[in-house]
Amino acid sequence: DAGITQSPRHKVTETGTPVTLRCHQTENHRYMYWYRQDPGHGLRLIHYSYGVKDTDKGEVSDGYSVSRSKTEDFLLTLESATSSQTSVYFCAISGSGGVAGELFFGEGSRLTVL
Amino acid sequence: DAKTTQPPSMDCAEGRAANLPCNHSTISGNEYVYWYRQIHSQGPQYIIHGLKNNETNEMASLIITEDRKSSTLILPHATLRDTAVYYCIVSAANAGGTSYGKLTFGQGTILTVHP
């Protein structure tokens, strides 16, 4: 299994509070992604990173920011959580030496915003 | 990325082959077909991918029609552990640069394998 760790795995928070989800990899892969999964919507890309300090928006980036200060960590921040951000968040990684579309996913972080 | 159409659900008997279809009639020449599956609430798992030719690995076979407008994922001997949501994705993720690895997941097909 790819070395991907997401933390926290479960979190309950209140509307308006900041939340940071962490994705840590031990594979030294260049590319990292944050997806969210909601019933009826499948997985949707929030943000991705193609290198240290290099990030870009996905299809549902509003309300989220990311940072990648080192290869192994990709942080997803909700500056002021809303109930619509209640979801399961998946981090994924891929390496430039392998299959371009072969992503390795973490176990997910379940976030509930009350 | 081109969009795909998959049946919402399928059933299969354990030990039989599961054939999961996918339509991607607007696929472009540089787009690959990828298949992933997601078991219960785990993270999605890569299965196989292809461009034009049929592909086979230890998990499955991928059959792509000559016009590339549709494909079929084949699980040759389905087991109960193959019960999952299967996603067919068409993407130019191989294009490199900032598009590398970007995949758009649809609703997928819920495959239920029965004893």
Chai-1 contact restraints between the chains, C-beta under 6 A:
chainA,res_idxA,chainB,res_idxB,connection_type,confidence,min_distance_angstrom,max_distance_angstrom,comment,restraint_id
A,Y31,B,Y100,contact,1.0,0.0,6.0,A-B,restraint_1
A,Y31,B,G101,contact,1.0,0.0,6.0,A-B,restraint_2
A,G42,B,F105,contact,1.0,0.0,6.0,A-B,restraint_3
A,G42,B,G106,contact,1.0,0.0,6.0,A-B,restraint_4
A,G42,B,Q107,contact,1.0,0.0,6.0,A-B,restraint_5
A,L43,B,F105,contact,1.0,0.0,6.0,A-B,restraint_6
A,Y50,B,T98,contact,1.0,0.0,6.0,A-B,restraint_7
A,D56,B,T98,contact,1.0,0.0,6.0,A-B,restraint_8
A,F90,B,G43,contact,1.0,0.0,6.0,A-B,restraint_9
A,S94,B,G101,contact,1.0,0.0,6.0,A-B,restraint_10
A,A100,B,A93,contact,1.0,0.0,6.0,A-B,restraint_11
A,A100,B,N94,contact,1.0,0.0,6.0,A-B,restraint_12
A,A100,B,Y100,contact,1.0,0.0,6.0,A-B,restraint_13
A,A100,B,G101,contact,1.0,0.0,6.0,A-B,restraint_14
A,G101,B,Y34,contact,1.0,0.0,6.0,A-B,restraint_15
A,G101,B,H49,contact,1.0,0.0,6.0,A-B,restraint_16
A,G101,B,S91,contact,1.0,0.0,6.0,A-B,restraint_17
A,G101,B,A93,contact,1.0,0.0,6.0,A-B,restraint_18
A,G101,B,L103,contact,1.0,0.0,6.0,A-B,restraint_19
A,E102,B,Y46,contact,1.0,0.0,6.0,A-B,restraint_20
A,L103,B,G101,contact,1.0,0.0,6.0,A-B,restraint_21
A,F105,B,G43,contact,1.0,0.0,6.0,A-B,restraint_22
A,F105,B,P44,contact,1.0,0.0,6.0,A-B,restraint_23
A,G106,B,G43,contact,1.0,0.0,6.0,A-B,restraint_24
A,E107,B,G43,contact,1.0,0.0,6.0,A-B,restraint_25
A,G108,B,G43,contact,1.0,0.0,6.0,A-B,restraint_26
